[in-house]
Amino acid sequence: MENDLIINGKDAYKTWKVCMGSKFLDNLETPPPLKDYITSGSRTENGQRVIVSPRIDSRDVSLSFTISGTDRNDFIRNRDGFLSVLQGGTVEIRVPSLNGNTYRLVYTGKNASYAMNRMRTFATITAKFIEPNPMNR
């Protein structure tokens, strides 16, 4: 668990007891989309002209995290600490065992989901991010 996930330069598990959730790596590694090609549909020509100059577009990313605590107070402290990092806006995520890339994401705070257990010692959070420039990793 330790050194699996680095968020803003901190070990997520040691600092907030945060781990990667379901399909975390799949969502993080999904290839970014291309921007639309430039086209021209002149009435004086058949078809259309397409200028093929591929450029990478920004992308939306949904990442699932798990948060735990030894008891209710420890869990709340971990959860609130982690949420304050997300709400800071810019989040840098690195998975050392994956590829060494640093994913520079912006937390949107929109359409997040949250599920907590009855003992209030474990939760899953799915957060939405934007990766403004996937080429800057």
ZIFEN-V857244 format. One record per pair of residues at least 6 apart in sequence whose C-alpha atoms are under 8 Angstrom apart, sorted by sequence separation. I is the first residue (numbers start at 0). J is the second residue. D is the distance in Angstrom with one decimal. If there is no record, write none. Layout:
# ZIFEN-V857244
i-><I I>
j-><J J>
d-><D D>
This chain:
# ZIFEN-V857244
i-><4 5 11 12 40 41 68 84 93 94 115 116 3 4 11 40 67 68 93 94 115 2 4 39 40 66 93 114 115 1 2 3 38 39 68 92 93 113 114 1 2 38 39 67 91 92 113 114 1 38 66 67 91 92 112 113 0 1 37 38 66 91 92 112 113 36 37 90 91 111 112 4 36 37 89 90 111 112 3 4 36 89 90 111 36 89 90 110 111 36 88 89 109 110 0 88 108 109 34 88 108 33 34 86 106 107 108 33 34 85 106 107 33 34 86 106 107 32 33 105 106 31 32 104 105 31 32 104 105 31 32 104 105 31 103 104 102 103 102 103 27 102 103 26 102 26 27 101 26 100 23 22 23 22 23 20 21 20 21 19 20 19 20 74 75 18 19 74 17 18 71 73 74 17 18 71 17 70 71 16 17 70 15 16 69 15 16 68 67 68 67 66 67 65 66 65 66 65 66 64 65 63 64 16 63 64 15 63 64 14 15 62 63 17 61 62 15 61 62 15 61 62 60 61 59 60 59 60 59 60 58 59 57 58 57 58 57 56 57 58 56 57 55 56 55 55 7 8 6 7 6 7 6 5 6 4 5 4 5 4 5 3 4 2 3 2 3 31 20>
j-><10 11 17 18 46 47 74 90 99 100 121 122 10 11 18 47 74 75 100 101 122 10 12 47 48 74 101 122 123 10 11 12 47 48 77 101 102 122 123 11 12 48 49 77 101 102 123 124 12 49 77 78 102 103 123 124 12 13 49 50 78 103 104 124 125 49 50 103 104 124 125 18 50 51 103 104 125 126 18 19 51 104 105 126 52 105 106 126 127 53 105 106 126 127 18 106 126 127 53 107 127 53 54 106 126 127 128 54 55 106 127 128 55 56 108 128 129 55 56 128 129 55 56 128 129 56 57 129 130 57 58 130 131 58 130 131 130 131 133 135 60 135 136 60 136 61 62 136 62 136 62 62 63 63 64 62 63 63 64 63 64 64 65 119 120 64 65 120 64 65 118 120 121 65 66 119 66 119 120 66 67 120 66 67 120 67 68 120 120 121 121 121 122 121 122 122 123 123 124 123 124 123 124 77 124 125 77 125 126 77 78 125 126 81 125 126 80 126 127 81 127 128 127 128 127 128 128 129 129 130 129 130 129 130 130 131 131 131 132 133 132 133 132 133 133 134 90 91 90 91 91 92 92 92 93 92 93 93 94 94 95 94 95 94 95 95 96 133 123>
d-><6.1 5.6 5.2 6.1 6.6 6.8 3.9 7.5 6.7 7.5 5.8 6.2 7.7 5.7 6.8 4.5 5.6 7.7 6.1 7.9 4.1 5.7 7.3 5.5 6.5 7.4 4.8 5.4 6.5 6.8 7.7 7.9 6.6 5.1 6.9 5.6 6.3 7.0 5.3 7.7 7.5 5.4 6.7 7.4 6.2 5.1 5.7 6.7 5.7 4.5 7.2 8.0 5.5 6.7 8.0 4.6 6.5 6.4 5.8 6.3 6.5 4.7 7.7 5.6 6.6 6.6 5.3 6.0 6.1 7.1 5.1 6.9 6.2 7.3 7.1 5.2 5.5 6.9 7.8 7.2 6.1 5.8 6.0 4.8 7.0 4.6 7.0 7.5 6.3 7.2 5.5 6.4 7.8 6.9 7.1 5.1 7.0 6.4 7.0 7.5 6.5 6.5 5.6 6.9 7.5 5.8 7.9 5.6 5.8 6.1 6.2 5.4 4.5 5.0 7.4 4.5 7.0 6.1 5.2 5.3 6.6 6.6 5.6 6.0 5.1 6.7 7.3 5.6 6.4 7.0 6.8 4.7 7.6 5.9 6.3 7.1 7.6 7.9 7.7 7.5 6.9 7.8 6.8 6.5 5.4 6.6 7.2 5.0 6.6 5.4 5.5 7.8 5.8 7.4 7.7 7.5 6.0 4.6 7.7 6.4 4.5 4.9 5.5 7.0 7.9 5.7 6.3 5.2 6.5 5.2 7.2 7.8 6.9 5.5 6.6 5.4 4.5 7.6 5.3 5.6 6.8 5.6 7.2 5.5 6.6 8.0 6.8 5.0 5.5 6.5 4.3 5.6 6.6 7.2 5.3 5.7 6.4 4.5 7.9 5.7 6.3 6.8 5.2 6.6 5.6 6.2 4.5 4.1 8.0 7.7 7.0 5.5 6.4 7.9 6.5 5.5 6.7 5.6 6.6 6.1 4.5 7.8 5.8 6.2 7.2 5.1 5.8 6.0 4.6 7.1 5.7 6.3 7.1 5.3 5.6 6.7 4.6 7.8 5.4 7.5 7.1 6.4 7.8 7.5 7.2 7.4 6.0 7.6 6.8 4.9 5.6 6.5 4.7 5.7 6.5 7.2 5.0 6.1 6.2 4.9 7.7 5.9 7.1 8.0 6.5 7.2 6.9 6.7 7.3>
